[in-house]
Amino acid sequence: MTRFALKLEYDGTHFVGWQRQANGPSIQQCLEQAAAPLNNQTEPTIAAAGRTDAGVHATGQVALLLLPDANPARLTARTIRDALNYHLQPHPIVVLEAALITDPDWHPRFSAIARHYRYIILNRPARPALEATRVWHVKTPLDATLMHQAAQSLLGKHDFTSFRATACQANSPLRTLDRFTITREDNHIIATISARSFLHHQVRNMIGTLKLIGDHSLPADSLPKILAQKSRAAAGPTAPPTGLFLSAIDFRADPFAS
Amino acid sequence: MTRFALKLEYDGTHFVGWQRQANGPSIQQCLEQAAAPLNNQTEPTIAAAGRTDAGVHATGQVALLLLPDANPARLTARTIRDALNYHLQPHPIVVLEAALITDPDWHPRFSAIARHYRYIILNRPARPALEATRVWHVKTPLDATLMHQAAQSLLGKHDFTSFRATACQANSPLRTLDRFTITREDNHIIATISARSFLHHQVRNMIGTLKLIGDHSLPADSLPKILAQKSRAAAGPTAPPTGLFLSAIDFRADPFAS
């Protein structure tokens, strides 16, 4: 079976999320439809490293394209990329890179060793004119240094039940957070968050809680106590999806290294 | 007469440009309509430092709002900003800052001592999914270092006839370019261009020509010869408006310094 890894960029604004759902268009569905002409007109299956929610964007999602009915001799990584981008029009989804996968055990979800997210807050009185669907607009001044310091207490292995969506289907609430930096660049507050994997809504729930520390609604040392309570009600609200970007996936061997 | 300076951000995509025109909505018209409730329901006049073209964006345009029919006692800079932003909805135009102007001779167009533009090229094979109306997408690899070096020959005072739109109404083709830097950040090529003032389409015509140097269609030392020919036909095509941002205007005394 011919298999390609795909590195994807997309605007999640008008999608129900990565995964196919009955209630609207998904990234997965658009990609599978665009790939049908490459697979003898049969929609193939495409699996992703991270199943992003409705409104969440990606600049470095990684997916696996299986082409059981394709003629492998005619398919190079470059023709896959260009043909998919042609058929993906006019949807705001593009294949940045494609790479032939020869290891039969490689899978974007299970082979990923790190996932990297960015979250962008626009922190100023005026609403965004250029980035309306790309940021969380927070009018109240936020102390980004305080938010960064507080976020460091989430690093390492913890029970993240307090930051987990009630609908989360993961077996364990234990996750290991490897990086959480928050910096200010003029009116933008940019968070970079890395872990092997995340619980459902974990990034947005952590950001929503850190915002309450940034505007002094919560004490700066609240996070260890919130973790210890192991209750979703102990943490802050879920930050909106508009500011969230799945920016990169790491694998032990980078499929796109050429 | 009550007068306020406004610092503006806007998405130029769906506008005919700054200036009022019969063939579609303009930034000026939207602002003047939004300001009518502050001026006893009469649309006031708003003049800008730079009359951006259709599709061109701004992150730091400066305009002057005249309110001949307003009650000045009720108007602070903050109420002007917030009221305009309220009435500007849902247009992608916002007032970042407002400042009371007391100097009767201050005018955004004539008092400006420098205008700063940014131009962003997305240089990669795949079309943009997140920045479609915010960049010029160029698939051919461009040598940004070569483009930067070539751009330096445009600095200083020159006759810019070769880079001037045929419709340009300026009295003189002489302009003094103070800064032209071009840097690459991953797949983005970012140009920063500063001058006291520019001819019509000057930035886009310079970028369109530098692109031909970047992809080796033109020799790296072409620009002095193109300047010397004083003919629009000697230079390259006009770069699209999507990548252009009016980013800042300088004044001898910053009206927004508080």
Boltz contact constraints between the chains, C-beta under 6 A:
constraints:
  - contact:
      token1: [A, 9]
      token2: [B, 129]
      max_distance: 6.0
  - contact:
      token1: [A, 10]
      token2: [B, 129]
      max_distance: 6.0
  - contact:
      token1: [A, 11]
      token2: [B, 129]
      max_distance: 6.0
  - contact:
      token1: [A, 11]
      token2: [B, 130]
      max_distance: 6.0
  - contact:
      token1: [A, 85]
      token2: [B, 126]
      max_distance: 6.0
  - contact:
      token1: [A, 92]
      token2: [B, 129]
      max_distance: 6.0
  - contact:
      token1: [A, 93]
      token2: [B, 129]
      max_distance: 6.0
  - contact:
      token1: [A, 94]
      token2: [B, 126]
      max_distance: 6.0
  - contact:
      token1: [A, 94]
      token2: [B, 127]
      max_distance: 6.0
  - contact:
      token1: [A, 94]
      token2: [B, 129]
      max_distance: 6.0
  - contact:
      token1: [A, 96]
      token2: [B, 126]
      max_distance: 6.0
  - contact:
      token1: [A, 126]
      token2: [B, 85]
      max_distance: 6.0
  - contact:
      token1: [A, 126]
      token2: [B, 94]
      max_distance: 6.0
  - contact:
      token1: [A, 126]
      token2: [B, 96]
      max_distance: 6.0
  - contact:
      token1: [A, 127]
      token2: [B, 94]
      max_distance: 6.0
  - contact:
      token1: [A, 129]
      token2: [B, 9]
      max_distance: 6.0
  - contact:
      token1: [A, 129]
      token2: [B, 10]
      max_distance: 6.0
  - contact:
      token1: [A, 129]
      token2: [B, 11]
      max_distance: 6.0
  - contact:
      token1: [A, 129]
      token2: [B, 92]
      max_distance: 6.0
  - contact:
      token1: [A, 129]
      token2: [B, 93]
      max_distance: 6.0
  - contact:
      token1: [A, 129]
      token2: [B, 94]
      max_distance: 6.0
  - contact:
      token1: [A, 130]
      token2: [B, 11]
      max_distance: 6.0
